[in-house]
Amino acid sequence: MSSYEELLAQQAKLEKQIEEAKARECAAVIDEIKKKIAIFGITLDELGFSKKELSLRKSTAGKLRVRTRVAPKYRDPQTGVTWSGRGKPPKWIVDQDRASYLI
């Protein structure tokens, strides 16, 4: 019967082999997909991806990032347009007292 240390060594060796096999097979699949995209002229839109989504996916390095909407904090009484208070302020609130626009 194998000792615990021997089994751990075997496990580490198998995990390394699994990662290498996965990398080889993944590269082959990616090459095949690229060839099919080129042959059929498939676009990102047809695949259901936008360039913005792809850059977001790359920046999260494989982690799925879900964006949640922020509730509006300010409202323009004339137009009813709202703003969450994040990002660049809209023209209707620039240089204004924001307390008067609070929802």
N, CA, C and O atoms as CSV, one atom per row, in Angstrom:
chain,resi,resn,atom,element,x,y,z
A,1,MET,N,N,0.837,-1.184,0.000
A,1,MET,CA,C,0.000,0.000,0.000
A,1,MET,C,C,0.883,1.248,0.000
A,1,MET,O,O,1.934,1.267,0.641
A,2,SER,N,N,0.459,2.287,-0.715
A,2,SER,CA,C,1.230,3.524,-0.848
A,2,SER,C,C,1.098,4.382,0.397
A,2,SER,O,O,0.065,4.393,1.067
A,3,SER,N,N,2.156,5.088,0.682
A,3,SER,CA,C,2.123,5.995,1.823
A,3,SER,C,C,1.429,7.293,1.411
A,3,SER,O,O,1.227,7.567,0.228
A,4,TYR,N,N,1.079,8.062,2.404
A,4,TYR,CA,C,0.397,9.337,2.180
A,4,TYR,C,C,1.262,10.260,1.323
A,4,TYR,O,O,0.752,10.884,0.393
A,5,GLU,N,N,2.547,10.359,1.614
A,5,GLU,CA,C,3.454,11.221,0.862
A,5,GLU,C,C,3.586,10.773,-0.589
A,5,GLU,O,O,3.656,11.608,-1.491
A,6,GLU,N,N,3.620,9.474,-0.818
A,6,GLU,CA,C,3.697,8.964,-2.187
A,6,GLU,C,C,2.438,9.327,-2.963
A,6,GLU,O,O,2.504,9.719,-4.128
A,7,LEU,N,N,1.290,9.191,-2.305
A,7,LEU,CA,C,0.026,9.539,-2.967
A,7,LEU,C,C,-0.040,11.027,-3.285
A,7,LEU,O,O,-0.532,11.408,-4.347
A,8,LEU,N,N,0.450,11.874,-2.382
A,8,LEU,CA,C,0.478,13.312,-2.656
A,8,LEU,C,C,1.390,13.622,-3.839
A,8,LEU,O,O,1.065,14.481,-4.659
A,9,ALA,N,N,2.506,12.946,-3.936
A,9,ALA,CA,C,3.426,13.144,-5.063
A,9,ALA,C,C,2.752,12.717,-6.367
A,9,ALA,O,O,2.878,13.398,-7.385
A,10,GLN,N,N,2.036,11.589,-6.336
A,10,GLN,CA,C,1.315,11.123,-7.523
A,10,GLN,C,C,0.233,12.128,-7.908
A,10,GLN,O,O,0.023,12.410,-9.088
A,11,GLN,N,N,-0.452,12.665,-6.894
A,11,GLN,CA,C,-1.507,13.646,-7.153
A,11,GLN,C,C,-0.925,14.888,-7.829
A,11,GLN,O,O,-1.489,15.385,-8.804
A,12,ALA,N,N,0.190,15.386,-7.322
A,12,ALA,CA,C,0.833,16.566,-7.905
A,12,ALA,C,C,1.250,16.304,-9.349
A,12,ALA,O,O,1.088,17.160,-10.220
A,13,LYS,N,N,1.790,15.105,-9.591
A,13,LYS,CA,C,2.207,14.739,-10.941
A,13,LYS,C,C,1.000,14.679,-11.877
A,13,LYS,O,O,1.063,15.172,-13.003
A,14,LEU,N,N,-0.095,14.078,-11.419
A,14,LEU,CA,C,-1.309,13.992,-12.239
A,14,LEU,C,C,-1.899,15.369,-12.501
A,14,LEU,O,O,-2.340,15.642,-13.618
A,15,GLU,N,N,-1.918,16.239,-11.504
A,15,GLU,CA,C,-2.454,17.583,-11.696
A,15,GLU,C,C,-1.646,18.346,-12.745
A,15,GLU,O,O,-2.210,19.080,-13.557
A,16,LYS,N,N,-0.331,18.170,-12.724
A,16,LYS,CA,C,0.518,18.813,-13.723
A,16,LYS,C,C,0.210,18.267,-15.113
A,16,LYS,O,O,0.128,19.030,-16.075
A,17,GLN,N,N,0.039,16.952,-15.224
A,17,GLN,CA,C,-0.294,16.335,-16.508
A,17,GLN,C,C,-1.658,16.814,-16.999
A,17,GLN,O,O,-1.847,17.045,-18.193
A,18,ILE,N,N,-2.596,16.960,-16.083
A,18,ILE,CA,C,-3.939,17.438,-16.448
A,18,ILE,C,C,-3.858,18.857,-17.005
A,18,ILE,O,O,-4.465,19.152,-18.034
A,19,GLU,N,N,-3.121,19.728,-16.340
A,19,GLU,CA,C,-2.987,21.111,-16.809
A,19,GLU,C,C,-2.319,21.174,-18.180
A,19,GLU,O,O,-2.730,21.955,-19.038
A,20,GLU,N,N,-1.288,20.351,-18.388
A,20,GLU,CA,C,-0.602,20.339,-19.686
A,20,GLU,C,C,-1.526,19.847,-20.795
A,20,GLU,O,O,-1.550,20.415,-21.887
A,21,ALA,N,N,-2.287,18.793,-20.513
A,21,ALA,CA,C,-3.223,18.259,-21.509
A,21,ALA,C,C,-4.313,19.278,-21.817
A,21,ALA,O,O,-4.704,19.454,-22.971
A,22,LYS,N,N,-4.793,19.937,-20.788
A,22,LYS,CA,C,-5.835,20.945,-20.976
A,22,LYS,C,C,-5.317,22.082,-21.852
A,22,LYS,O,O,-6.013,22.539,-22.759
A,23,ALA,N,N,-4.103,22.536,-21.582
A,23,ALA,CA,C,-3.519,23.630,-22.366
A,23,ALA,C,C,-3.365,23.237,-23.831
A,23,ALA,O,O,-3.675,24.026,-24.724
A,24,ARG,N,N,-2.884,22.010,-24.080
A,24,ARG,CA,C,-2.719,21.539,-25.471
A,24,ARG,C,C,-4.070,21.477,-26.181
A,24,ARG,O,O,-4.222,21.977,-27.295
A,25,GLU,N,N,-5.045,20.859,-25.523
A,25,GLU,CA,C,-6.355,20.697,-26.155
A,25,GLU,C,C,-7.053,22.044,-26.334
A,25,GLU,O,O,-7.735,22.262,-27.335
A,26,CYS,N,N,-6.886,22.940,-25.375
A,26,CYS,CA,C,-7.498,24.262,-25.481
A,26,CYS,C,C,-6.911,25.015,-26.670
A,26,CYS,O,O,-7.645,25.658,-27.420
A,27,ALA,N,N,-5.608,24.940,-26.843
A,27,ALA,CA,C,-4.959,25.612,-27.972
A,27,ALA,C,C,-5.489,25.068,-29.299
A,27,ALA,O,O,-5.711,25.830,-30.240
A,28,ALA,N,N,-5.689,23.769,-29.372
A,28,ALA,CA,C,-6.219,23.167,-30.602
A,28,ALA,C,C,-7.645,23.635,-30.867
A,28,ALA,O,O,-8.005,23.921,-32.009
A,29,VAL,N,N,-8.447,23.713,-29.827
A,29,VAL,CA,C,-9.841,24.168,-29.974
A,29,VAL,C,C,-9.873,25.621,-30.421
A,29,VAL,O,O,-10.656,25.983,-31.299
A,30,ILE,N,N,-9.029,26.457,-29.824
A,30,ILE,CA,C,-8.988,27.872,-30.199
A,30,ILE,C,C,-8.578,28.026,-31.656
A,30,ILE,O,O,-9.165,28.830,-32.380
A,31,ASP,N,N,-7.586,27.276,-32.092
A,31,ASP,CA,C,-7.174,27.327,-33.498
A,31,ASP,C,C,-8.324,26.938,-34.421
A,31,ASP,O,O,-8.548,27.582,-35.446
A,32,GLU,N,N,-9.045,25.896,-34.062
A,32,GLU,CA,C,-10.180,25.442,-34.874
A,32,GLU,C,C,-11.265,26.514,-34.931
A,32,GLU,O,O,-11.828,26.774,-35.994
A,33,ILE,N,N,-11.556,27.131,-33.801
A,33,ILE,CA,C,-12.578,28.183,-33.762
A,33,ILE,C,C,-12.156,29.363,-34.628
A,33,ILE,O,O,-12.970,29.907,-35.373
A,34,LYS,N,N,-10.890,29.763,-34.536
A,34,LYS,CA,C,-10.395,30.882,-35.345
A,34,LYS,C,C,-10.523,30.587,-36.830
A,34,LYS,O,O,-10.897,31.464,-37.608
A,35,LYS,N,N,-10.214,29.347,-37.233
A,35,LYS,CA,C,-10.343,28.968,-38.647
A,35,LYS,C,C,-11.796,29.054,-39.097
A,35,LYS,O,O,-12.079,29.567,-40.179
A,36,LYS,N,N,-12.718,28.557,-38.276
A,36,LYS,CA,C,-14.140,28.591,-38.637
A,36,LYS,C,C,-14.641,30.032,-38.735
A,36,LYS,O,O,-15.410,30.364,-39.637
A,37,ILE,N,N,-14.204,30.887,-37.805
A,37,ILE,CA,C,-14.607,32.293,-37.838
A,37,ILE,C,C,-14.121,32.936,-39.131
A,37,ILE,O,O,-14.860,33.690,-39.764
A,38,ALA,N,N,-12.883,32.644,-39.527
A,38,ALA,CA,C,-12.331,33.219,-40.753
A,38,ALA,C,C,-13.062,32.687,-41.987
A,38,ALA,O,O,-13.366,33.454,-42.900
A,39,ILE,N,N,-13.343,31.403,-42.024
A,39,ILE,CA,C,-14.006,30.793,-43.176
A,39,ILE,C,C,-15.399,31.373,-43.385
A,39,ILE,O,O,-15.778,31.711,-44.507
A,40,PHE,N,N,-16.159,31.485,-42.299
A,40,PHE,CA,C,-17.546,31.922,-42.402
A,40,PHE,C,C,-17.733,33.419,-42.200
A,40,PHE,O,O,-18.847,33.922,-42.352
A,41,GLY,N,N,-16.671,34.140,-41.860
A,41,GLY,CA,C,-16.773,35.584,-41.666
A,41,GLY,C,C,-17.675,35.957,-40.509
A,41,GLY,O,O,-18.436,36.920,-40.603
A,42,ILE,N,N,-17.602,35.220,-39.431
A,42,ILE,CA,C,-18.466,35.445,-38.269
A,42,ILE,C,C,-17.985,36.686,-37.517
A,42,ILE,O,O,-16.784,36.887,-37.338
A,43,THR,N,N,-18.938,37.516,-37.078
A,43,THR,CA,C,-18.611,38.738,-36.348
A,43,THR,C,C,-18.891,38.555,-34.858
A,43,THR,O,O,-19.546,37.601,-34.439
A,44,LEU,N,N,-18.374,39.499,-34.074
A,44,LEU,CA,C,-18.627,39.478,-32.631
A,44,LEU,C,C,-20.119,39.596,-32.331
A,44,LEU,O,O,-20.634,38.947,-31.421
A,45,ASP,N,N,-20.805,40.432,-33.109
A,45,ASP,CA,C,-22.240,40.601,-32.907
A,45,ASP,C,C,-22.991,39.289,-33.124
A,45,ASP,O,O,-23.913,38.964,-32.375
A,46,GLU,N,N,-22.594,38.540,-34.147
A,46,GLU,CA,C,-23.252,37.257,-34.416
A,46,GLU,C,C,-23.005,36.258,-33.299
A,46,GLU,O,O,-23.834,35.382,-33.052
A,47,LEU,N,N,-21.874,36.382,-32.625
A,47,LEU,CA,C,-21.580,35.498,-31.503
A,47,LEU,C,C,-22.243,35.973,-30.217
A,47,LEU,O,O,-22.267,35.249,-29.222
A,48,GLY,N,N,-22.782,37.189,-30.238
A,48,GLY,CA,C,-23.443,37.724,-29.065
A,48,GLY,C,C,-22.502,38.474,-28.131
A,48,GLY,O,O,-22.814,38.681,-26.958
A,49,PHE,N,N,-21.342,38.883,-28.660
A,49,PHE,CA,C,-20.380,39.634,-27.861
A,49,PHE,C,C,-20.223,41.029,-28.437
A,49,PHE,O,O,-20.290,41.221,-29.651
A,50,SER,N,N,-20.014,41.999,-27.561
A,50,SER,CA,C,-19.631,43.323,-28.010
A,50,SER,C,C,-18.171,43.527,-27.644
A,50,SER,O,O,-17.627,42.794,-26.818
A,51,LYS,N,N,-17.546,44.501,-28.242
A,51,LYS,CA,C,-16.137,44.767,-27.935
A,51,LYS,C,C,-15.989,45.167,-26.472
A,51,LYS,O,O,-14.993,44.833,-25.831
A,52,LYS,N,N,-16.975,45.878,-25.950
A,52,LYS,CA,C,-16.926,46.301,-24.550
A,52,LYS,C,C,-16.961,45.077,-23.625
A,52,LYS,O,O,-16.225,45.015,-22.640
A,53,GLU,N,N,-17.820,44.110,-23.949
A,53,GLU,CA,C,-17.898,42.886,-23.134
A,53,GLU,C,C,-16.585,42.124,-23.161
A,53,GLU,O,O,-16.138,41.613,-22.134
A,54,LEU,N,N,-15.965,42.045,-24.331
A,54,LEU,CA,C,-14.710,41.321,-24.443
A,54,LEU,C,C,-13.607,41.987,-23.646
A,54,LEU,O,O,-12.814,41.305,-22.995
A,55,SER,N,N,-13.544,43.321,-23.687
A,55,SER,CA,C,-12.508,44.001,-22.907
A,55,SER,C,C,-12.774,43.841,-21.424
A,55,SER,O,O,-11.834,43.740,-20.636
A,56,LEU,N,N,-14.037,43.815,-21.029
A,56,LEU,CA,C,-14.380,43.591,-19.632
A,56,LEU,C,C,-13.990,42.186,-19.213
A,56,LEU,O,O,-13.472,41.983,-18.114
A,57,ARG,N,N,-14.236,41.219,-20.078
A,57,ARG,CA,C,-13.876,39.838,-19.756
A,57,ARG,C,C,-12.370,39.677,-19.616
A,57,ARG,O,O,-11.901,38.962,-18.731
A,58,LYS,N,N,-11.615,40.335,-20.480
A,58,LYS,CA,C,-10.156,40.242,-20.397
A,58,LYS,C,C,-9.652,40.897,-19.127
A,58,LYS,O,O,-8.728,40.394,-18.488
A,59,SER,N,N,-10.259,42.026,-18.756
A,59,SER,CA,C,-9.774,42.749,-17.587
A,59,SER,C,C,-10.081,42.012,-16.289
A,59,SER,O,O,-9.384,42.203,-15.292
A,60,THR,N,N,-11.100,41.183,-16.289
A,60,THR,CA,C,-11.427,40.440,-15.068
A,60,THR,C,C,-10.685,39.122,-15.002
A,60,THR,O,O,-10.825,38.383,-14.027
A,61,ALA,N,N,-9.900,38.814,-16.018
A,61,ALA,CA,C,-9.047,37.610,-16.047
A,61,ALA,C,C,-9.814,36.347,-15.703
A,61,ALA,O,O,-9.413,35.581,-14.826
A,62,GLY,N,N,-10.913,36.139,-16.398
A,62,GLY,CA,C,-11.648,34.894,-16.222
A,62,GLY,C,C,-12.683,34.934,-15.115
A,62,GLY,O,O,-13.443,33.979,-14.953
A,63,LYS,N,N,-12.733,35.992,-14.363
A,63,LYS,CA,C,-13.719,36.099,-13.294
A,63,LYS,C,C,-14.961,36.785,-13.850
A,63,LYS,O,O,-14.865,37.823,-14.504
A,64,LEU,N,N,-16.096,36.213,-13.593
A,64,LEU,CA,C,-17.341,36.809,-14.052
A,64,LEU,C,C,-17.678,37.972,-13.143
A,64,LEU,O,O,-17.792,37.812,-11.928
A,65,ARG,N,N,-17.835,39.131,-13.734
A,65,ARG,CA,C,-18.117,40.331,-12.954
A,65,ARG,C,C,-19.518,40.806,-13.299
A,65,ARG,O,O,-19.812,41.120,-14.452
A,66,VAL,N,N,-20.356,40.854,-12.321
A,66,VAL,CA,C,-21.724,41.292,-12.528
A,66,VAL,C,C,-21.830,42.738,-12.080
A,66,VAL,O,O,-21.480,43.081,-10.951
A,67,ARG,N,N,-22.311,43.570,-12.971
A,67,ARG,CA,C,-22.495,44.976,-12.627
A,67,ARG,C,C,-23.907,45.185,-12.115
A,67,ARG,O,O,-24.881,44.765,-12.740
A,68,THR,N,N,-23.999,45.832,-10.984
A,68,THR,CA,C,-25.316,46.143,-10.439
A,68,THR,C,C,-25.615,47.615,-10.676
A,68,THR,O,O,-24.719,48.459,-10.635
A,69,ARG,N,N,-26.847,47.903,-10.917
A,69,ARG,CA,C,-27.250,49.287,-11.134
A,69,ARG,C,C,-27.321,49.993,-9.796
A,69,ARG,O,O,-27.710,49.410,-8.783
A,70,VAL,N,N,-26.939,51.249,-9.811
A,70,VAL,CA,C,-26.989,52.074,-8.612
A,70,VAL,C,C,-28.258,52.917,-8.684
A,70,VAL,O,O,-28.587,53.485,-9.726
A,71,ALA,N,N,-28.948,52.986,-7.581
A,71,ALA,CA,C,-30.180,53.770,-7.535
A,71,ALA,C,C,-29.860,55.247,-7.772
A,71,ALA,O,O,-28.829,55.738,-7.312
A,72,PRO,N,N,-30.738,55.956,-8.486
A,72,PRO,CA,C,-30.486,57.378,-8.719
A,72,PRO,C,C,-30.541,58.166,-7.411
A,72,PRO,O,O,-31.339,57.872,-6.521
A,73,LYS,N,N,-29.685,59.158,-7.319
A,73,LYS,CA,C,-29.601,59.973,-6.113
A,73,LYS,C,C,-30.109,61.391,-6.359
A,73,LYS,O,O,-30.582,62.058,-5.439
A,74,TYR,N,N,-30.005,61.849,-7.618
A,74,TYR,CA,C,-30.406,63.207,-7.975
A,74,TYR,C,C,-31.387,63.171,-9.145
A,74,TYR,O,O,-31.320,62.287,-10.000
A,75,ARG,N,N,-32.315,64.161,-9.169
A,75,ARG,CA,C,-33.284,64.262,-10.260
A,75,ARG,C,C,-33.398,65.716,-10.691
A,75,ARG,O,O,-33.470,66.623,-9.862
A,76,ASP,N,N,-33.411,65.918,-11.999
A,76,ASP,CA,C,-33.632,67.246,-12.558
A,76,ASP,C,C,-35.130,67.505,-12.531
A,76,ASP,O,O,-35.878,66.791,-13.199
A,77,PRO,N,N,-35.594,68.501,-11.784
A,77,PRO,CA,C,-37.046,68.732,-11.670
A,77,PRO,C,C,-37.702,69.169,-12.982
A,77,PRO,O,O,-38.907,68.984,-13.157
A,78,GLN,N,N,-36.945,69.731,-13.884
A,78,GLN,CA,C,-37.521,70.195,-15.146
A,78,GLN,C,C,-37.753,69.052,-16.126
A,78,GLN,O,O,-38.793,68.999,-16.782
A,79,THR,N,N,-36.797,68.143,-16.231
A,79,THR,CA,C,-36.900,67.079,-17.230
A,79,THR,C,C,-37.194,65.704,-16.625
A,79,THR,O,O,-37.657,64.803,-17.324
A,80,GLY,N,N,-36.927,65.547,-15.337
A,80,GLY,CA,C,-37.131,64.249,-14.705
A,80,GLY,C,C,-35.957,63.303,-14.881
A,80,GLY,O,O,-36.012,62.157,-14.435
A,81,VAL,N,N,-34.900,63.766,-15.524
A,81,VAL,CA,C,-33.707,62.947,-15.733
A,81,VAL,C,C,-33.026,62.725,-14.392
A,81,VAL,O,O,-32.953,63.634,-13.565
A,82,THR,N,N,-32.522,61.497,-14.178
A,82,THR,CA,C,-31.864,61.178,-12.918
A,82,THR,C,C,-30.381,60.926,-13.112
A,82,THR,O,O,-29.908,60.688,-14.224
A,83,TRP,N,N,-29.653,60.984,-11.991
A,83,TRP,CA,C,-28.217,60.717,-11.971
A,83,TRP,C,C,-27.875,60.043,-10.660
A,83,TRP,O,O,-28.374,60.439,-9.607
A,84,SER,N,N,-27.030,59.033,-10.713
A,84,SER,CA,C,-26.689,58.260,-9.521
A,84,SER,C,C,-25.686,58.958,-8.620
A,84,SER,O,O,-25.539,58.587,-7.456
A,85,GLY,N,N,-24.997,59.960,-9.137
A,85,GLY,CA,C,-23.950,60.609,-8.363
A,85,GLY,C,C,-22.587,60.035,-8.665
A,85,GLY,O,O,-21.584,60.478,-8.105
A,86,ARG,N,N,-22.541,59.059,-9.541
A,86,ARG,CA,C,-21.269,58.453,-9.934
A,86,ARG,C,C,-20.895,58.918,-11.333
A,86,ARG,O,O,-21.755,59.184,-12.171
A,87,GLY,N,N,-19.609,59.008,-11.559
A,87,GLY,CA,C,-19.140,59.397,-12.881
A,87,GLY,C,C,-19.234,60.896,-13.098
A,87,GLY,O,O,-19.432,61.667,-12.159
A,88,LYS,N,N,-19.088,61.291,-14.348
A,88,LYS,CA,C,-19.106,62.707,-14.708
A,88,LYS,C,C,-20.507,63.264,-14.490
A,88,LYS,O,O,-21.481,62.677,-14.963
A,89,PRO,N,N,-20.627,64.386,-13.782
A,89,PRO,CA,C,-21.960,64.944,-13.543
A,89,PRO,C,C,-22.582,65.509,-14.817
A,89,PRO,O,O,-21.880,66.077,-15.653
A,90,PRO,N,N,-23.894,65.354,-14.965
A,90,PRO,CA,C,-24.569,65.909,-16.141
A,90,PRO,C,C,-24.575,67.443,-16.098
A,90,PRO,O,O,-24.385,68.049,-15.044
A,91,LYS,N,N,-24.793,68.043,-17.250
A,91,LYS,CA,C,-24.732,69.504,-17.365
A,91,LYS,C,C,-25.743,70.207,-16.458
A,91,LYS,O,O,-25.472,71.303,-15.968
A,92,TRP,N,N,-26.903,69.591,-16.232
A,92,TRP,CA,C,-27.933,70.255,-15.444
A,92,TRP,C,C,-27.586,70.371,-13.965
A,92,TRP,O,O,-28.266,71.092,-13.235
A,93,ILE,N,N,-26.547,69.682,-13.503
A,93,ILE,CA,C,-26.196,69.747,-12.080
A,93,ILE,C,C,-24.812,70.362,-11.837
A,93,ILE,O,O,-24.432,70.617,-10.695
A,94,VAL,N,N,-24.069,70.596,-12.915
A,94,VAL,CA,C,-22.735,71.182,-12.780
A,94,VAL,C,C,-22.867,72.588,-12.205
A,94,VAL,O,O,-23.722,73.363,-12.634
A,95,ASP,N,N,-22.026,72.907,-11.245
A,95,ASP,CA,C,-21.997,74.223,-10.578
A,95,ASP,C,C,-23.316,74.560,-9.886
A,95,ASP,O,O,-23.648,75.735,-9.730
A,96,GLN,N,N,-24.062,73.555,-9.475
A,96,GLN,CA,C,-25.329,73.770,-8.763
A,96,GLN,C,C,-25.214,73.196,-7.350
A,96,GLN,O,O,-24.327,72.388,-7.073
A,97,ASP,N,N,-26.102,73.612,-6.471
A,97,ASP,CA,C,-26.174,73.030,-5.138
A,97,ASP,C,C,-26.898,71.695,-5.266
A,97,ASP,O,O,-28.101,71.658,-5.523
A,98,ARG,N,N,-26.171,70.616,-5.089
A,98,ARG,CA,C,-26.736,69.278,-5.314
A,98,ARG,C,C,-27.822,68.913,-4.303
A,98,ARG,O,O,-28.656,68.049,-4.575
A,99,ALA,N,N,-27.817,69.558,-3.146
A,99,ALA,CA,C,-28.824,69.246,-2.120
A,99,ALA,C,C,-30.239,69.514,-2.627
A,99,ALA,O,O,-31.183,68.833,-2.225
A,100,SER,N,N,-30.385,70.486,-3.493
A,100,SER,CA,C,-31.721,70.812,-4.009
A,100,SER,C,C,-32.201,69.800,-5.053
A,100,SER,O,O,-33.380,69.793,-5.406
A,101,TYR,N,N,-31.303,68.949,-5.547
A,101,TYR,CA,C,-31.671,67.946,-6.539
A,101,TYR,C,C,-31.812,66.555,-5.952
A,101,TYR,O,O,-32.137,65.619,-6.683
A,102,LEU,N,N,-31.581,66.386,-4.666
A,102,LEU,CA,C,-31.661,65.068,-4.032
A,102,LEU,C,C,-33.048,64.483,-4.184
A,102,LEU,O,O,-34.049,65.197,-4.130
A,103,ILE,N,N,-33.095,63.179,-4.375
A,103,ILE,CA,C,-34.383,62.477,-4.491
A,103,ILE,C,C,-34.837,62.095,-3.097
A,103,ILE,O,O,-35.898,61.493,-2.937
